[in-house]
């Protein structure tokens, strides 16, 4: 005869989360963890801090570029994982705010900024970052016309004014101006508060022409015209 097997005591239970503890038990457990936490002791804190300072085995060694890249990529991944936690981001922001309010820290940061801005490579990098923009609807439309006519172009070239479209074959800078934002005389005849914008656009055009570029400004109402032809404007 077959013997009936006993039912296992842990059948249907998946992990500790399935156990139902009372609020009092949880409170006492949290107190026990705080009291018995090894990180509260000085020796344990020193060990943890030494570990977090990083591996010192590579100090004084001549590492190849490949190994340096590997170490850098690992560090980037660890930093990303750290900042993915919203609590870590909040702690960092609070500590940086407290540190920035100190006069010594402000002086140190100002000295670093002055040294960096004296370097032309740093200024170029910051300029490239500031000129990175997305293409709006008008720019995408003009780019489509250029693609239909098999005209090669670049977007937001890193020169003065950062033209919306640059055609290297003919050295043409295309600026696509919105009628409202750039004060079109055709659409906004009574607008007299755009003197600063007109002066800025004129100075950019003048400086680019002195450097040997051809500057063309396309208005929004011209691009939206169904009879718009890009070849007509490129014949300069």
C-alpha positions as CSV (number, residue, x, y, z in Angstrom):
1,X,0.0,0.0,0.0
2,X,1.1,3.5,-0.8
3,X,1.8,5.8,2.1
4,X,0.3,9.2,2.0
5,X,3.0,11.9,2.1
6,X,2.7,14.8,4.5
7,X,2.2,18.2,3.2
8,X,5.3,20.4,3.4
9,X,5.1,23.2,5.9
10,X,6.4,25.8,3.5
11,X,4.3,24.7,0.5
12,X,2.7,27.8,-1.2
13,X,5.0,30.3,0.7
14,X,7.4,32.2,-1.6
15,X,10.1,34.1,0.3
16,X,10.0,36.3,3.4
17,X,7.6,38.7,1.8
18,X,4.7,36.2,2.1
19,X,5.0,36.1,5.9
20,X,2.6,38.5,7.5
21,X,4.2,40.4,10.4
22,X,2.5,42.8,12.7
23,X,3.3,46.5,12.9
24,X,4.8,46.0,16.4
25,X,7.1,43.3,15.2
26,X,8.3,45.4,12.3
27,X,8.9,48.4,14.6
28,X,11.0,46.2,17.0
29,X,12.9,44.7,14.1
30,X,13.8,48.2,12.8
31,X,15.1,49.2,16.2
32,X,17.2,46.0,16.4
33,X,18.7,46.8,13.0
34,X,19.6,50.3,14.0
35,X,21.2,49.2,17.3
36,X,23.1,46.2,15.8
37,X,24.0,47.9,12.5
38,X,27.8,47.4,12.0
39,X,28.1,50.7,10.1
40,X,27.3,52.6,13.4
41,X,30.6,51.4,14.8
42,X,33.8,53.5,14.1
43,X,35.9,50.5,12.9
44,X,33.2,49.4,10.5
45,X,32.8,53.0,9.2
46,X,36.5,53.2,8.5
47,X,36.5,50.0,6.6
48,X,33.6,51.0,4.5
49,X,35.2,54.4,3.8
50,X,38.4,52.8,2.7
51,X,36.5,50.5,0.4
52,X,34.6,53.4,-1.1
53,X,37.7,55.4,-1.8
54,X,38.5,53.0,-4.6
55,X,41.0,50.4,-5.6
56,X,44.6,51.7,-5.0
57,X,46.3,48.7,-6.8
58,X,46.7,50.8,-10.0
59,X,48.5,53.7,-8.4
60,X,52.0,54.3,-9.9
61,X,51.3,51.9,-12.8
62,X,51.5,52.9,-16.5
63,X,48.1,51.8,-17.9
64,X,47.3,51.5,-21.6
65,X,44.5,53.5,-23.2
66,X,42.3,50.4,-23.5
67,X,42.5,49.6,-19.8
68,X,41.9,53.3,-18.9
69,X,38.8,53.3,-21.2
70,X,37.5,50.1,-19.5
71,X,38.0,51.6,-16.0
72,X,36.3,54.8,-17.1
73,X,33.3,53.0,-18.6
74,X,32.9,51.0,-15.4
75,X,33.0,54.1,-13.3
76,X,30.4,55.8,-15.5
77,X,28.0,52.8,-15.2
78,X,28.4,52.9,-11.4
79,X,27.8,56.6,-11.2
80,X,24.7,56.2,-13.4
81,X,23.4,53.5,-11.1
82,X,24.0,55.7,-8.1
83,X,22.1,58.6,-9.5
84,X,19.2,56.5,-10.7
85,X,18.1,56.3,-7.0
86,X,16.1,59.5,-6.2
87,X,17.2,59.5,-2.6
88,X,20.9,59.7,-3.7
89,X,20.0,62.6,-6.1
90,X,18.2,64.4,-3.3
91,X,21.2,64.0,-0.9
92,X,23.7,65.2,-3.5
93,X,21.6,68.3,-4.3
94,X,21.2,69.2,-0.6
95,X,24.9,68.7,0.1
96,X,25.9,70.8,-3.0
97,X,23.5,73.6,-1.9
98,X,25.0,73.7,1.6
99,X,28.6,73.6,0.2
100,X,27.9,76.4,-2.4
101,X,26.7,78.7,0.4
102,X,30.1,78.7,2.0
103,X,32.3,81.7,1.0
104,X,35.4,79.5,0.7
105,X,33.7,77.1,-1.7
106,X,32.4,80.1,-3.8
107,X,35.9,81.5,-4.1
108,X,37.3,78.1,-5.1
109,X,34.6,77.6,-7.8
110,X,35.1,81.1,-9.2
111,X,38.9,80.5,-9.5
112,X,38.2,77.2,-11.4
113,X,35.7,78.9,-13.7
114,X,38.2,81.7,-14.6
115,X,41.0,79.2,-15.4
116,X,38.6,77.1,-17.6
117,X,37.3,80.1,-19.5
118,X,40.8,81.2,-20.3
119,X,41.3,77.9,-22.2
120,X,40.1,78.3,-25.9
121,X,39.3,74.6,-26.1
122,X,37.0,74.8,-23.1
123,X,35.2,77.8,-24.6
124,X,34.7,75.9,-27.9
125,X,33.2,72.9,-26.1
126,X,30.8,75.1,-24.2
127,X,29.8,76.9,-27.4
128,X,29.1,73.5,-29.1
129,X,26.9,72.5,-26.2
130,X,25.0,75.7,-26.2
131,X,24.4,75.5,-30.0
132,X,22.9,72.0,-29.9
133,X,19.3,72.5,-30.9
134,X,16.4,70.5,-32.3
135,X,15.0,71.3,-35.8
136,X,11.6,72.9,-35.8
137,X,8.9,72.4,-38.4
138,X,10.1,75.1,-40.7
139,X,13.7,73.9,-40.7
140,X,12.5,70.3,-41.4
141,X,10.5,71.6,-44.3
142,X,13.4,73.5,-45.9
143,X,15.6,70.4,-45.3
144,X,13.1,68.3,-47.2
145,X,13.2,70.8,-50.2
146,X,17.0,70.5,-50.2
147,X,17.0,66.7,-50.1
148,X,14.5,66.7,-53.1
149,X,17.1,68.8,-55.0
150,X,20.0,66.6,-53.9
151,X,21.7,69.5,-52.1
152,X,24.1,68.5,-49.3
153,X,23.8,70.5,-46.1
154,X,24.7,70.7,-42.5
155,X,22.5,71.8,-39.6
156,X,23.5,74.3,-36.9
157,X,27.1,74.8,-37.9
158,X,29.4,75.9,-35.2
159,X,30.1,79.4,-36.5
160,X,28.8,82.9,-35.5
161,X,25.0,82.8,-35.2
162,X,25.0,79.0,-35.7
163,X,23.0,79.1,-39.0
164,X,20.0,76.7,-39.1
165,X,21.3,75.2,-42.4
166,X,24.7,75.5,-44.0
167,X,25.4,74.5,-47.6
168,X,29.2,73.8,-47.9
169,X,29.3,73.5,-51.7
170,X,28.3,77.2,-52.2
171,X,29.3,78.5,-48.7
172,X,25.7,79.6,-48.0
173,X,24.2,80.1,-44.5
174,X,20.5,79.8,-44.3
175,X,18.6,81.4,-41.4
176,X,15.0,80.4,-41.1
177,X,13.2,83.2,-39.2
178,X,9.8,83.1,-37.7
179,X,7.7,86.1,-38.5
180,X,6.7,86.7,-34.9
181,X,10.0,86.1,-33.2
182,X,12.2,88.0,-35.7
183,X,9.7,90.9,-36.4
184,X,8.8,90.4,-40.0
185,X,7.9,93.8,-41.6
186,X,5.4,92.1,-43.9
187,X,3.4,90.4,-41.2
188,X,4.0,92.8,-38.3
189,X,4.1,96.3,-39.8
190,X,3.4,98.2,-36.6
191,X,5.9,96.3,-34.5
192,X,8.5,98.7,-33.2
193,X,9.8,96.7,-30.2
194,X,12.1,94.4,-32.2
195,X,15.0,96.8,-32.7
196,X,17.3,94.6,-30.6
197,X,16.4,91.5,-32.6
198,X,16.9,93.3,-35.9
199,X,20.3,94.7,-34.8
200,X,21.4,91.3,-33.7
201,X,20.4,89.7,-37.0
202,X,22.1,92.4,-39.0
203,X,25.3,92.2,-37.0
204,X,25.5,88.4,-37.5
205,X,24.9,88.8,-41.2
206,X,27.5,91.5,-41.5
207,X,30.2,89.5,-39.6
208,X,29.5,86.3,-41.6
209,X,29.8,88.2,-44.9
210,X,33.1,89.7,-43.8
211,X,34.4,86.1,-43.2
212,X,33.3,85.1,-46.8
213,X,30.0,83.5,-46.2
214,X,26.8,84.1,-48.2
215,X,23.8,84.8,-45.8
216,X,20.2,84.1,-46.8
217,X,17.2,84.7,-44.5
218,X,14.1,82.8,-45.2
219,X,10.9,84.1,-43.7
220,X,8.1,81.9,-42.3
221,X,5.4,83.4,-44.7
222,X,7.7,82.6,-47.7
223,X,8.3,79.0,-46.7
224,X,4.5,78.4,-46.1
225,X,3.7,79.8,-49.5
226,X,2.6,76.8,-51.8
227,X,4.7,78.4,-54.7
228,X,7.9,78.3,-52.6
229,X,11.0,77.3,-54.6
230,X,14.3,76.9,-52.8
231,X,16.3,77.2,-56.0
232,X,15.1,80.8,-56.4
233,X,16.7,81.8,-53.1
234,X,19.9,79.9,-53.6
235,X,20.8,81.9,-56.8
236,X,22.8,84.6,-55.0
